[in-house]
Amino acid sequence: MTGVAVIGAGWAGAAAALTLARAGAQVTVFEAAKTVGGRARCIEKDGRHFDNGQHLLLGAYRRSISMIASLHADVDTVLLRLPLALNTAPAVTSPLSLSAPRVIAPLHLLLAIVTAQGLSLSDKFSTLVWAVRHLRTPVAPDSTTDSATVLEVLASQPEPARRLLWEPLCVAALNTPPEAASARVFIDVLRQAFMGSWLASDLIIPRVDLSQLLPAPALSEVARLGGEIRLGQPVTSITQDEKKMIVTTRDEALEFDRVVVATGPQHVARLLCEDSVSQQVASALSGLQYEPITTLHFEFAWTTPAASTGMLMLDGDPGQWLFWQQLRNGHWRASVVISAHHRSQSENELTAQTLAQLHRSYALSAPTWHLVITEKRATYACTPQQRRLLAGLPKQIGKLYFAGDWCFPELPATLEAAVISGDNAAQRILQEYRYG
């Protein structure tokens, strides 16, 4: 094998390159940016390092966790594993406290719901009935649920259970509002989390920045194995004939046996050839709808009461999730996430509203620093229509292979979907090369 080009050094591209390099393939990675990680990366600003957004893993996301563990001598130094807990921040009008104990699944889900604070006895009973009905077996293809939205399958649920439990989980997992989100994907995520091992429902929180968690060490290993990493080198075109793939940059054209396109779906179309299949893929991807995520970071010299680590639920006015982190200088950083929103406020207005929201729960000093980051195309909208569209697209055209979270629509646009897609693309290349 002359070599494989991987276009994109996000999580999907890094996973593909690592799998290929470990199998002995000669790999060249092209990345337009100077930083690896794609839409889940580390940003440096004002002398601070932080992620462009808050990305969590579930214990059920085994392939991501396995690949991360293979890159670090002690996985516990880079990943914090916590039992699933949904707790609202102090002073939220409708509080909820739910935690899953360390007992066999799905008993841990039953006990979490039964012991939850903030839901009435009838709410809990209805929630358990819904969970038993929908989580026992996989969603059948072409079933009613397959084309339904999350809001539609939650129609029988009492309002407190929808508002405090299921709808926040939907937005957190799918980054799509319940009225538009795919019920099939949502239920499949819940099944993976609650119907396997009790470890599957754990929240996995990165202890290091997202670039250092997987993409950077993966590509460092690729380089040690003889691969080449070309940062700041965008690819302008890809062409293929019966024998070779031609990857063209601004400076040169290079030949490869295979090419993995691991960019965001909005960048795929410009790289595709003019054959009919490629143009069908390009046309389908050009019509994708996306959901944004805004993260507001604040640093405080002090906060009272002492802030807790982990994830807290907010009331959605405007933030939905809150993450506290104590910094080395003793200050606290509050990161507030607003998912799947289409707000018209200016950045200054959104900052003021979010600060007011934090002050409703905490006594805070004036922030010593703040930053607002909005990823306008953080994820594709995980709707029933788009899930079916993506599921029907080819994962390979000749010697060109696709990787990215959009290539694994069985899951929403997550780190796990990206890693699975990259690893799958690499495995197909290796299988064809060895046995084709």
N, C-alpha and C positions, 0 to 999 in steps of 0.2 A: 504494500500500500504506500503510494507516494506521500499521501498526507491528507488530513482533514482540516478544513477551515471552519471555525466556529465564529459566527458573526454575532457579537454581543457578549458582554462580560457581566451580565446580571446573574441571578441565581440559576436560571435555566441553562445559560451558556456555561457557567462555571461547573455545574453538575455534569453536563455533556462532556466538557473538556477533560474533567477529572476521570470520568469513567473510561473514556477513550485512552487517555495517557496511561492509566494504570494497566490497561490491557496491551500496551505496547505500541499503540498508534502514534504517529507523528502528528502533533496538533499545533495549529497556529490560531490564536485568538485575536480577533479584531474588535476593538471597542472605540466608539467615537469620543466618549468622555475620557477624562483623565482619572476618574475614580471608578472603581468596580462596584457592582451591586445593583445597578439599574434602578428600579423603583423602590428598592429596599437597601439603602446605602447610608454611609456615614457622610455628614457634612461638617466642614470646619468653617467657623465664622466667629469673629471677635475673640479669637484665641480659645474658642470652645469647640468641643467635638460632641455631636449628637446625631441621632438618626433623622432622616427626612420624614419619618412617621413612626408610630408605635406599631410594631408587628409582633404578634404573639403566635405561638405554636400550641396545638393541642397534643396531649400524649398520644392520641391516635395517629398523629402525623409521623409515622415510624420511619419513613424513608429519609425525610429531612433530618430527623434526630440521629439516625444511623450514620448518615454521611457527615454530619457535624462531629459526631463522636469519633469518626475515623480520622479527623483532622486535628484533634486536640488530645493531648496526653491524658487529661482529666476533664471529662465532659462537665462535671459539676462546677468547674471554675468558669465555664462560659454559659451555662444554662441553669436557671433557678427553677426547680420543679415544685409547684404548689398544688395542693388539692383544689378542685374547682370550688370557687367561692364567689358569690355575687352579693356584694354589699354596697349600699348606697352611702354616699358621703354624709357627714353629720348635717343635721338640720334640713335635709331634703324632705319636702312636704309628705311624700308617700314613701316611707322607708321600706327597704327589703333587706333581709339577711338570710342567705341560703348557702349552705356548704355541704359538700359531698364527703362523707366519712370514708375511711380506708377499709371498706368491706367489699365482698364479692359483688360484681356487677350482675344484674342491674339493681341489686338490693340497695346499692349506694345512692342511686337516683331516687328510689322510693323513700329512703330515709331522709334524703336532702329535701324533698318536697314536703314530707310529713312534718319535719321539724322546722321548716322555714318560718320566719317571722315576717309579717306583713301581708300574708294571705290568710283568708278565713278558712274554716274547716271545709265549707262547700267549694271554695276555690281550689283547695288542695285535692279534693276528691275529683273534681272535673279535670284538673290537670293530669292526675294519674290515669284516669280513664282515657284521655286523649293520647297520652304517651304510650299506653299499652296498645291502643288501637293502631297507631301509626308507626311505632318503632319496632314492632315484633318481627316484621318481614320487610325485605327490600321493596321499594316502589316498583311495581310492574310496568314494563314499557307500554305506552299507549293507554295507561290507566287515567282516570279522572285527575288524580294527583299529579300525573306527569305534566299536564298542561295548566295546572292551577297555580295561583299565587299563594304566598304564605298567608296573607290576610284571609283568603277564601278558606283555607283548611283550618284556620283558627276561629272560624265564625261561631263555632259552638262553645268556645272558651269564654269564661266570665271576663269582664273588662279588666279587673285588677291583674289577672294572670296574663292576659295579653300585654297590657301596658308595662308591667313590672318585670316579666320574665321572658316571654317568647319573642316579643317585638324587639327588645334590646339585643337579645341573642341573635336574631335575624340580621340586624344592622351590623353587629360586631362581626359575624361570620361571613356574610355575603356582601357587605357594603352596598346594599340595595334596600330601599324602603319596602316594608312588608306588602304594601299594596301592589308592588311590581315584581317582587322577588320570587324566584322559582321555588315552589313548595317541594319539588322533588329533591333539589340540591340541599335545601335546608334540612329536610327529614333525613337524607343520607348522612349529612354531617352529624346530626344528633345520634343516629344509629351507631356510627363509628365511635362517637364519644362515650355513649352510655350502654351499649349492648355488648361490648367486648370485655376486656380487662378493666378493672377499676382504674388502672393507670392511664387508660385512654382518655379519660375526662380531665386529667391534670392540665393546669395552665403552665406553659413553659415560657418563662420570661428570659430574654437574653441578658446576660451580665456584661457583655462586651458590645461594641457597636456592630451594626449589621454587616458592614463590610468585612470586619475581622472575624465574624462568626462563621461564615462559609466562603464567600467568593474570594477574598484575599488569600487565605491559606490554601484553598483549592488551586488557585492559579499559580501560587508559589510552588506547589508540588508539581503541577504540570510543567513549569519551567525547569525544576530539578530533574524531571524525567526526560528532558530534552525538547520540550515544547517551546514555542515562542509566543510571548504576550505583547501585543502591539496596542498600547493605549494611545488615545488621541488620534487614531487613524480610522476615520469613517470609510466604509465601503460604499462605492458609488454605483456599482452594478455587479450582477452575477449572470454569467452565460454558461450554457452547457451544450456539449455535443455528445456523440456516442461514447467518446473515450475520456474526456477531461471536463472539469469545471474550471471556469476562468473567473477569478475574483479580482475586481479592479478597484484600486484606491485612487486617490488624487495623484499619486506618484508612479504607480506601476500596476501591471497586470500579472497575476500569479496563477499557476496551475495547481489543482488539487484533484484528488480522486472523488471526494465527497465534500459537501458543504452542509453545515447545520445553521439555519437562520434562527437565532434565539433573541430577536429584538421584540419590542412591544408590537402588538398587532397593527398599530397605526403606521409603523415604519416598514412593514413587510412588503406592501404593494410596490414600492419604488424599486425593490430589489429583484422582483420576479421577472421571468422571461415573458415573451409574447405568445407562447403557446396557449391553446384554449383552456387547458386545465389551470394553468397558472393565473390566467386572467379571471377565471371563475372564482378562485381563491381571493385574488386581489379585490374583486368587486364585492364579495361577501364581507371581507374585513373592512373595506372602506365605509360600509354602512353601520358598523358597530357603534352602539351608544355606550358612554362611559359615565362613571360616578366619581366625584372628587372626594378628597379627604383633606381637611384643614387641621393642622396641629399648631397650637399656640403654646409656646414655651415661656415660662416666667421663672425668674430666680428671686428668692426672698432671703433676707439676712436672718429672719426668724419667722416662725409660725407657731401659733398656739390654738388648740392643743397640738402636741407633737404629731407630725404627719406620719401616716403609716405607709409602708411600701406596698407594692402590688397594684391592683386595679380596683377602682371605685366607680360606681355608677353615679351619674349626675342626672339632673332633671330635664336635660335637653334644651335648656334655655340660656345659652345656645349649646353648651358642651354636653356630650353624652358620656364620656369616659375620662377619668382622671388618673394619672400616674404620678406618684411622688418618688423623688430620688434625692437622697442626701449626698451632697457633693463633698469633695475632699477638704474644701475650705470651711466646712460646717454649714454652708448655706443649703437651702432646699430648692430643688427645681420641680415645679409643677408643670406637667405636660397635659394639656386638655385637647381631646380629640373630638372633632365634629365630622362624622361620617355621612356619606351619601346626602350631602346638603347642596342646595342651590340657592343660597342666601344672596341677597342683593346689597347687604351692608358693605360699607367700605372697611378696609383693614383696621382703621382707627376705631370705627364704631364696633366692630366685632371684638377688638381687644378690650374696649371699655365694658362691653356687655359680659365678656368672659370673666374679667376681673371682678365685676359686681357679683357674678355667680359664685366665684370662689369666696368672696367676703361673706356670702350668706351662710357658708359652712365653717369658715375659719377666721380667726383673728390674725391678720397678716400685716406685715410691714409693707411699705411701698416697694414694688419690684425694683431690684437693682439692674435688671436687664430683661428684655423680652424679645421674642422673635415670632413671626407668623409665617408658616410654610403651608402653601396650598399646592397639592398635586391635583391638577385639573382632570387628569386621566389616570387616577390612581388605580382603578380597576375597571374592567368592562362591567356593564350592568348585568347582573346575574338574573335575567328574566327567563321565563319558560321559552320564549321565542328565540332568544339568543343562545340559550343552552342547546336547543335542537339544531340551530344553524351551525354552531361550532362543532357539535358532535358529528355532523355530516360532512365536514371538510376533511380532505386527505391530510395525512400526517407526513406524506412523502410524495415528491414529484420527481421521478427518475432518481438522480443522485443527489437531490436536494431534500433535506429533512427539516421539519419545523419543530421548534421547542419554544416553550413559554407557557404561562399559566392558562392561556386561551386554548392550548392544545390538549388540556385535560379537564373538560367541562363537567366531568363527574364530581369535581370539587369546585368551589368558588375560586376566584382569583386570589390564591394564597401562595405562600412560600412553598408549601408542600406540593401544590399543583405544578409550580415551576420546576422544582427539583425532580419530580416524577417525570415530567415531560422531557427534561434534558437527559436524564438517565435512560428513558425509553428510546429516545432518538439514537443515543450512543449504542445501546444494545442492538438496535436494528442494523446499524452500520457494521458492528462487529460480527453479527450473525451472517449477514450477507457476504462479508469479506471472507469469513472462515469457511462457509459452507455453500456460498453461491456458485 
